[in-house]
């Protein structure tokens, strides 16, 4: 499984998402800043932070707001 947190610079909610991931015990994930990438801004612009989970070639996304319990459930832990 691969995790990616899509976020923006100076995003208070994105900072909170980091805290939620830490509370869920998730330490291994990629952080992608969408600023300056027109395709990512179009897809995630108003939705950030977004946690994307890629498992067996399938991607699912969890939009903010999410909590540690929801993250653990999505990860199966």
Biopython code that builds the backbone (N, CA, C, O; Angstrom):
import numpy as np
from Bio.PDB.StructureBuilder import StructureBuilder

atoms = [
    (1, "UNK", "N", (0.842, -1.172, 0.000)),
    (1, "UNK", "CA", (0.000, 0.000, 0.000)),
    (1, "UNK", "C", (0.891, 1.241, 0.000)),
    (1, "UNK", "O", (1.947, 1.272, 0.632)),
    (2, "UNK", "N", (0.444, 2.237, -0.711)),
    (2, "UNK", "CA", (1.179, 3.494, -0.814)),
    (2, "UNK", "C", (0.241, 4.634, -0.423)),
    (2, "UNK", "O", (-0.895, 4.692, -0.892)),
    (3, "UNK", "N", (0.713, 5.536, 0.431)),
    (3, "UNK", "CA", (-0.093, 6.668, 0.894)),
    (3, "UNK", "C", (0.513, 7.975, 0.418)),
    (3, "UNK", "O", (1.731, 8.155, 0.437)),
    (4, "UNK", "N", (-0.353, 8.888, -0.010)),
    (4, "UNK", "CA", (0.075, 10.225, -0.404)),
    (4, "UNK", "C", (-0.874, 11.237, 0.212)),
    (4, "UNK", "O", (-2.094, 11.109, 0.099)),
    (5, "UNK", "N", (-0.307, 12.244, 0.864)),
    (5, "UNK", "CA", (-1.095, 13.350, 1.389)),
    (5, "UNK", "C", (-0.926, 14.531, 0.446)),
    (5, "UNK", "O", (0.172, 15.069, 0.307)),
    (6, "UNK", "N", (-2.010, 14.930, -0.199)),
    (6, "UNK", "CA", (-2.003, 16.105, -1.066)),
    (6, "UNK", "C", (-2.349, 17.316, -0.212)),
    (6, "UNK", "O", (-3.326, 17.311, 0.538)),
    (7, "UNK", "N", (-1.518, 18.365, -0.344)),
    (7, "UNK", "CA", (-1.695, 19.533, 0.507)),
    (7, "UNK", "C", (-1.210, 20.799, -0.180)),
    (7, "UNK", "O", (-0.693, 20.757, -1.296)),
    (8, "UNK", "N", (-1.384, 21.919, 0.500)),
    (8, "UNK", "CA", (-0.934, 23.223, 0.021)),
    (8, "UNK", "C", (0.040, 23.820, 1.029)),
    (8, "UNK", "O", (0.062, 23.436, 2.198)),
    (9, "UNK", "N", (0.842, 24.765, 0.552)),
    (9, "UNK", "CA", (1.681, 25.550, 1.454)),
    (9, "UNK", "C", (0.781, 26.370, 2.372)),
    (9, "UNK", "O", (-0.292, 26.822, 1.974)),
    (10, "UNK", "N", (1.235, 26.549, 3.595)),
    (10, "UNK", "CA", (0.543, 27.393, 4.567)),
    (10, "UNK", "C", (-0.941, 27.044, 4.691)),
    (10, "UNK", "O", (-1.807, 27.918, 4.646)),
    (11, "UNK", "N", (-1.209, 25.763, 4.845)),
    (11, "UNK", "CA", (-2.581, 25.255, 4.956)),
    (11, "UNK", "C", (-2.776, 24.704, 6.371)),
    (11, "UNK", "O", (-2.224, 23.659, 6.719)),
    (12, "UNK", "N", (-3.554, 25.406, 7.172)),
    (12, "UNK", "CA", (-3.791, 24.992, 8.558)),
    (12, "UNK", "C", (-4.424, 23.602, 8.631)),
    (12, "UNK", "O", (-4.051, 22.792, 9.479)),
    (13, "UNK", "N", (-5.374, 23.329, 7.747)),
    (13, "UNK", "CA", (-6.017, 22.012, 7.748)),
    (13, "UNK", "C", (-5.023, 20.916, 7.380)),
    (13, "UNK", "O", (-5.113, 19.794, 7.879)),
    (14, "UNK", "N", (-4.083, 21.242, 6.511)),
    (14, "UNK", "CA", (-3.050, 20.267, 6.130)),
    (14, "UNK", "C", (-2.167, 19.937, 7.327)),
    (14, "UNK", "O", (-1.776, 18.785, 7.517)),
    (15, "UNK", "N", (-1.852, 20.956, 8.137)),
    (15, "UNK", "CA", (-1.088, 20.715, 9.365)),
    (15, "UNK", "C", (-1.865, 19.789, 10.297)),
    (15, "UNK", "O", (-1.287, 18.903, 10.927)),
    (16, "UNK", "N", (-3.164, 19.998, 10.379)),
    (16, "UNK", "CA", (-3.999, 19.120, 11.209)),
    (16, "UNK", "C", (-4.009, 17.693, 10.667)),
    (16, "UNK", "O", (-4.029, 16.733, 11.437)),
    (17, "UNK", "N", (-3.994, 17.557, 9.349)),
    (17, "UNK", "CA", (-3.967, 16.220, 8.741)),
    (17, "UNK", "C", (-2.697, 15.474, 9.140)),
    (17, "UNK", "O", (-2.741, 14.273, 9.404)),
    (18, "UNK", "N", (-1.562, 16.183, 9.186)),
    (18, "UNK", "CA", (-0.316, 15.563, 9.647)),
    (18, "UNK", "C", (-0.493, 15.034, 11.075)),
    (18, "UNK", "O", (-0.051, 13.930, 11.392)),
    (19, "UNK", "N", (-1.135, 15.820, 11.924)),
    (19, "UNK", "CA", (-1.364, 15.402, 13.305)),
    (19, "UNK", "C", (-2.263, 14.165, 13.364)),
    (19, "UNK", "O", (-2.030, 13.264, 14.169)),
    (20, "UNK", "N", (-3.274, 14.123, 12.520)),
    (20, "UNK", "CA", (-4.173, 12.964, 12.473)),
    (20, "UNK", "C", (-3.408, 11.720, 12.031)),
    (20, "UNK", "O", (-3.585, 10.646, 12.607)),
    (21, "UNK", "N", (-2.564, 11.857, 11.020)),
    (21, "UNK", "CA", (-1.777, 10.711, 10.556)),
    (21, "UNK", "C", (-0.847, 10.215, 11.661)),
    (21, "UNK", "O", (-0.686, 9.008, 11.842)),
    (22, "UNK", "N", (-0.237, 11.137, 12.397)),
    (22, "UNK", "CA", (0.629, 10.742, 13.511)),
    (22, "UNK", "C", (-0.183, 10.015, 14.580)),
    (22, "UNK", "O", (0.263, 9.000, 15.115)),
    (23, "UNK", "N", (-1.373, 10.529, 14.893)),
    (23, "UNK", "CA", (-2.229, 9.891, 15.898)),
    (23, "UNK", "C", (-2.678, 8.504, 15.456)),
    (23, "UNK", "O", (-2.920, 7.629, 16.288)),
    (24, "UNK", "N", (-2.788, 8.305, 14.147)),
    (24, "UNK", "CA", (-3.182, 6.998, 13.605)),
    (24, "UNK", "C", (-1.996, 6.043, 13.523)),
    (24, "UNK", "O", (-2.164, 4.872, 13.185)),
    (25, "UNK", "N", (-0.800, 6.537, 13.829)),
    (25, "UNK", "CA", (0.392, 5.701, 13.764)),
    (25, "UNK", "C", (0.966, 5.564, 12.375)),
    (25, "UNK", "O", (1.715, 4.627, 12.098)),
    (26, "UNK", "N", (0.622, 6.491, 11.495)),
    (26, "UNK", "CA", (1.108, 6.455, 10.114)),
    (26, "UNK", "C", (2.327, 7.361, 10.006)),
    (26, "UNK", "O", (2.225, 8.574, 10.191)),
    (27, "UNK", "N", (3.471, 6.773, 9.710)),
    (27, "UNK", "CA", (4.695, 7.553, 9.578)),
    (27, "UNK", "C", (5.250, 7.521, 8.163)),
    (27, "UNK", "O", (6.050, 8.377, 7.788)),
    (28, "UNK", "N", (4.832, 6.546, 7.383)),
    (28, "UNK", "CA", (5.390, 6.360, 6.042)),
    (28, "UNK", "C", (4.362, 6.764, 4.987)),
    (28, "UNK", "O", (3.474, 5.987, 4.636)),
    (29, "UNK", "N", (4.499, 7.988, 4.490)),
    (29, "UNK", "CA", (3.618, 8.472, 3.428)),
    (29, "UNK", "C", (4.344, 9.566, 2.660)),
    (29, "UNK", "O", (5.261, 10.203, 3.178)),
    (30, "UNK", "N", (3.924, 9.772, 1.431)),
    (30, "UNK", "CA", (4.465, 10.864, 0.625)),
    (30, "UNK", "C", (3.622, 12.104, 0.854)),
    (30, "UNK", "O", (2.412, 12.023, 1.065)),
    (31, "UNK", "N", (4.276, 13.240, 0.809)),
    (31, "UNK", "CA", (3.598, 14.519, 0.927)),
    (31, "UNK", "C", (3.782, 15.264, -0.388)),
    (31, "UNK", "O", (4.910, 15.530, -0.802)),
    (32, "UNK", "N", (2.670, 15.601, -1.046)),
    (32, "UNK", "CA", (2.727, 16.286, -2.336)),
    (32, "UNK", "C", (2.032, 17.636, -2.198)),
    (32, "UNK", "O", (0.852, 17.714, -1.859)),
    (33, "UNK", "N", (2.790, 18.693, -2.469)),
    (33, "UNK", "CA", (2.226, 20.037, -2.460)),
    (33, "UNK", "C", (1.696, 20.337, -3.851)),
    (33, "UNK", "O", (2.417, 20.222, -4.842)),
    (34, "UNK", "N", (0.426, 20.723, -3.916)),
    (34, "UNK", "CA", (-0.223, 20.919, -5.214)),
    (34, "UNK", "C", (0.024, 22.304, -5.790)),
    (34, "UNK", "O", (-0.266, 22.544, -6.962)),
    (35, "UNK", "N", (0.552, 23.215, -4.990)),
    (35, "UNK", "CA", (0.779, 24.588, -5.437)),
    (35, "UNK", "C", (1.660, 24.613, -6.681)),
    (35, "UNK", "O", (2.727, 23.999, -6.705)),
    (36, "UNK", "N", (1.214, 25.318, -7.702)),
    (36, "UNK", "CA", (2.003, 25.474, -8.917)),
    (36, "UNK", "C", (1.832, 24.369, -9.934)),
    (36, "UNK", "O", (2.361, 24.469, -11.041)),
    (37, "UNK", "N", (1.109, 23.316, -9.591)),
    (37, "UNK", "CA", (0.849, 22.225, -10.535)),
    (37, "UNK", "C", (-0.613, 22.337, -10.962)),
    (37, "UNK", "O", (-1.513, 21.974, -10.205)),
    (38, "UNK", "N", (-0.844, 22.833, -12.158)),
    (38, "UNK", "CA", (-2.214, 23.138, -12.583)),
    (38, "UNK", "C", (-3.124, 21.912, -12.564)),
    (38, "UNK", "O", (-4.296, 22.023, -12.207)),
    (39, "UNK", "N", (-2.607, 20.755, -12.939)),
    (39, "UNK", "CA", (-3.439, 19.544, -12.937)),
    (39, "UNK", "C", (-3.839, 19.161, -11.512)),
    (39, "UNK", "O", (-4.997, 18.832, -11.256)),
    (40, "UNK", "N", (-2.881, 19.205, -10.589)),
    (40, "UNK", "CA", (-3.193, 18.869, -9.200)),
    (40, "UNK", "C", (-4.076, 19.930, -8.557)),
    (40, "UNK", "O", (-4.964, 19.603, -7.770)),
    (41, "UNK", "N", (-3.838, 21.204, -8.887)),
    (41, "UNK", "CA", (-4.686, 22.263, -8.342)),
    (41, "UNK", "C", (-6.125, 22.111, -8.816)),
    (41, "UNK", "O", (-7.065, 22.346, -8.056)),
    (42, "UNK", "N", (-6.292, 21.718, -10.071)),
    (42, "UNK", "CA", (-7.638, 21.526, -10.598)),
    (42, "UNK", "C", (-8.334, 20.357, -9.898)),
    (42, "UNK", "O", (-9.524, 20.425, -9.592)),
    (43, "UNK", "N", (-7.585, 19.297, -9.653)),
    (43, "UNK", "CA", (-8.180, 18.099, -9.046)),
    (43, "UNK", "C", (-8.420, 18.250, -7.542)),
    (43, "UNK", "O", (-9.458, 17.833, -7.027)),
    (44, "UNK", "N", (-7.450, 18.851, -6.843)),
    (44, "UNK", "CA", (-7.499, 18.872, -5.382)),
    (44, "UNK", "C", (-7.655, 20.259, -4.767)),
    (44, "UNK", "O", (-7.742, 20.379, -3.545)),
    (45, "UNK", "N", (-7.692, 21.302, -5.585)),
    (45, "UNK", "CA", (-7.632, 22.678, -5.107)),
    (45, "UNK", "C", (-8.492, 23.017, -3.909)),
    (45, "UNK", "O", (-7.988, 23.574, -2.934)),
    (46, "UNK", "N", (-9.760, 22.700, -3.953)),
    (46, "UNK", "CA", (-10.663, 23.036, -2.856)),
    (46, "UNK", "C", (-10.834, 21.891, -1.873)),
    (46, "UNK", "O", (-11.543, 22.032, -0.876)),
    (47, "UNK", "N", (-10.196, 20.763, -2.139)),
    (47, "UNK", "CA", (-10.409, 19.565, -1.317)),
    (47, "UNK", "C", (-9.296, 19.309, -0.312)),
    (47, "UNK", "O", (-9.491, 18.536, 0.627)),
    (48, "UNK", "N", (-8.135, 19.935, -0.481)),
    (48, "UNK", "CA", (-6.996, 19.608, 0.379)),
    (48, "UNK", "C", (-7.308, 19.901, 1.839)),
    (48, "UNK", "O", (-8.045, 20.835, 2.158)),
    (49, "UNK", "N", (-6.744, 19.101, 2.707)),
    (49, "UNK", "CA", (-5.887, 17.954, 2.462)),
    (49, "UNK", "C", (-6.685, 16.722, 2.029)),
    (49, "UNK", "O", (-7.822, 16.508, 2.451)),
    (50, "UNK", "N", (-6.053, 15.932, 1.184)),
    (50, "UNK", "CA", (-6.638, 14.681, 0.703)),
    (50, "UNK", "C", (-5.608, 13.576, 0.906)),
    (50, "UNK", "O", (-4.446, 13.726, 0.528)),
    (51, "UNK", "N", (-6.034, 12.472, 1.501)),
    (51, "UNK", "CA", (-5.168, 11.314, 1.677)),
    (51, "UNK", "C", (-5.532, 10.284, 0.624)),
    (51, "UNK", "O", (-6.659, 9.790, 0.593)),
    (52, "UNK", "N", (-4.576, 9.960, -0.239)),
    (52, "UNK", "CA", (-4.794, 8.963, -1.291)),
    (52, "UNK", "C", (-4.117, 7.661, -0.879)),
    (52, "UNK", "O", (-2.965, 7.651, -0.448)),
    (53, "UNK", "N", (-4.858, 6.560, -1.021)),
    (53, "UNK", "CA", (-4.350, 5.229, -0.699)),
    (53, "UNK", "C", (-4.349, 4.410, -1.973)),
    (53, "UNK", "O", (-5.384, 4.248, -2.618)),
    (54, "UNK", "N", (-3.189, 3.895, -2.331)),
    (54, "UNK", "CA", (-3.085, 3.041, -3.515)),
    (54, "UNK", "C", (-2.802, 1.629, -3.023)),
    (54, "UNK", "O", (-1.792, 1.364, -2.370)),
    (55, "UNK", "N", (-3.726, 0.729, -3.356)),
    (55, "UNK", "CA", (-3.604, -0.662, -2.921)),
    (55, "UNK", "C", (-4.006, -1.554, -4.088)),
    (55, "UNK", "O", (-5.099, -1.414, -4.636)),
    (56, "UNK", "N", (-3.129, -2.460, -4.461)),
    (56, "UNK", "CA", (-3.399, -3.399, -5.558)),
    (56, "UNK", "C", (-3.802, -2.678, -6.838)),
    (56, "UNK", "O", (-4.666, -3.145, -7.580)),
    (57, "UNK", "N", (-3.165, -1.532, -7.091)),
    (57, "UNK", "CA", (-3.421, -0.776, -8.316)),
    (57, "UNK", "C", (-4.668, 0.085, -8.290)),
    (57, "UNK", "O", (-4.961, 0.781, -9.261)),
    (58, "UNK", "N", (-5.408, 0.047, -7.187)),
    (58, "UNK", "CA", (-6.625, 0.852, -7.061)),
    (58, "UNK", "C", (-6.382, 2.003, -6.094)),
    (58, "UNK", "O", (-5.763, 1.826, -5.045)),
    (59, "UNK", "N", (-6.874, 3.178, -6.455)),
    (59, "UNK", "CA", (-6.699, 4.355, -5.614)),
    (59, "UNK", "C", (-8.019, 4.742, -4.972)),
    (59, "UNK", "O", (-9.049, 4.835, -5.641)),
    (60, "UNK", "N", (-7.973, 4.962, -3.679)),
    (60, "UNK", "CA", (-9.117, 5.537, -2.975)),
    (60, "UNK", "C", (-8.624, 6.793, -2.275)),
    (60, "UNK", "O", (-7.447, 6.902, -1.931)),
    (61, "UNK", "N", (-9.523, 7.731, -2.068)),
    (61, "UNK", "CA", (-9.153, 9.003, -1.466)),
    (61, "UNK", "C", (-10.058, 9.305, -0.286)),
    (61, "UNK", "O", (-11.257, 9.030, -0.306)),
    (62, "UNK", "N", (-9.448, 9.879, 0.740)),
    (62, "UNK", "CA", (-10.184, 10.330, 1.910)),
    (62, "UNK", "C", (-10.054, 11.844, 1.951)),
    (62, "UNK", "O", (-8.957, 12.381, 2.106)),
    (63, "UNK", "N", (-11.182, 12.525, 1.812)),
    (63, "UNK", "CA", (-11.189, 13.984, 1.878)),
    (63, "UNK", "C", (-11.255, 14.447, 3.330)),
    (63, "UNK", "O", (-11.791, 13.759, 4.199)),
    (64, "UNK", "N", (-10.703, 15.613, 3.565)),
    (64, "UNK", "CA", (-10.801, 16.253, 4.868)),
    (64, "UNK", "C", (-12.236, 16.680, 5.091)),
    (64, "UNK", "O", (-12.865, 17.149, 4.142)),
    (65, "UNK", "N", (-12.794, 16.549, 6.281)),
    (65, "UNK", "CA", (-12.115, 16.158, 7.510)),
    (65, "UNK", "C", (-12.091, 14.644, 7.697)),
    (65, "UNK", "O", (-13.064, 13.949, 7.401)),
    (66, "UNK", "N", (-10.960, 14.149, 8.193)),
    (66, "UNK", "CA", (-10.852, 12.745, 8.570)),
    (66, "UNK", "C", (-10.165, 12.676, 9.923)),
    (66, "UNK", "O", (-9.460, 13.600, 10.327)),
    (67, "UNK", "N", (-10.383, 11.567, 10.615)),
    (67, "UNK", "CA", (-9.776, 11.402, 11.932)),
    (67, "UNK", "C", (-8.923, 10.136, 11.950)),
    (67, "UNK", "O", (-8.895, 9.371, 10.986)),
    (68, "UNK", "N", (-8.232, 9.934, 13.063)),
    (68, "UNK", "CA", (-7.311, 8.801, 13.174)),
    (68, "UNK", "C", (-8.038, 7.472, 13.015)),
    (68, "UNK", "O", (-7.515, 6.551, 12.388)),
    (69, "UNK", "N", (-9.234, 7.367, 13.575)),
    (69, "UNK", "CA", (-9.993, 6.118, 13.462)),
    (69, "UNK", "C", (-10.339, 5.824, 12.000)),
    (69, "UNK", "O", (-10.232, 4.677, 11.566)),
    (70, "UNK", "N", (-10.747, 6.826, 11.244)),
    (70, "UNK", "CA", (-11.067, 6.629, 9.829)),
    (70, "UNK", "C", (-9.831, 6.208, 9.042)),
    (70, "UNK", "O", (-9.919, 5.359, 8.154)),
    (71, "UNK", "N", (-8.687, 6.793, 9.361)),
    (71, "UNK", "CA", (-7.448, 6.442, 8.666)),
    (71, "UNK", "C", (-7.073, 4.999, 8.973)),
    (71, "UNK", "O", (-6.755, 4.233, 8.064)),
    (72, "UNK", "N", (-7.107, 4.624, 10.249)),
    (72, "UNK", "CA", (-6.773, 3.242, 10.618)),
    (72, "UNK", "C", (-7.729, 2.255, 9.953)),
    (72, "UNK", "O", (-7.300, 1.201, 9.484)),
    (73, "UNK", "N", (-9.000, 2.582, 9.907)),
    (73, "UNK", "CA", (-9.986, 1.712, 9.257)),
    (73, "UNK", "C", (-9.663, 1.553, 7.771)),
    (73, "UNK", "O", (-9.703, 0.443, 7.241)),
    (74, "UNK", "N", (-9.346, 2.647, 7.108)),
    (74, "UNK", "CA", (-9.017, 2.592, 5.678)),
    (74, "UNK", "C", (-7.768, 1.754, 5.427)),
    (74, "UNK", "O", (-7.647, 1.096, 4.394)),
    (75, "UNK", "N", (-6.844, 1.786, 6.381)),
    (75, "UNK", "CA", (-5.599, 1.029, 6.246)),
    (75, "UNK", "C", (-5.737, -0.410, 6.735)),
    (75, "UNK", "O", (-4.846, -1.232, 6.518)),
    (76, "UNK", "N", (-6.838, -0.708, 7.385)),
    (76, "UNK", "CA", (-7.034, -2.057, 7.907)),
    (76, "UNK", "C", (-6.211, -2.342, 9.140)),
    (76, "UNK", "O", (-5.809, -3.482, 9.372)),
    (77, "UNK", "N", (-5.954, -1.309, 9.943)),
    (77, "UNK", "CA", (-5.176, -1.496, 11.183)),
    (77, "UNK", "C", (-5.989, -1.082, 12.390)),
    (77, "UNK", "O", (-5.505, -1.167, 13.519)),
]
sb = StructureBuilder()
sb.init_structure("model")
sb.init_model(0)
sb.init_chain("A")
sb.init_seg("    ")
for serial, (resi, resn, name, xyz) in enumerate(atoms, 1):
    if name == "N":
        sb.init_residue(resn, " ", resi, " ")
    sb.init_atom(name, np.array(xyz, "f"), 0.0, 1.0, " ", f" {name:<3s}", serial, name[0])
structure = sb.get_structure()
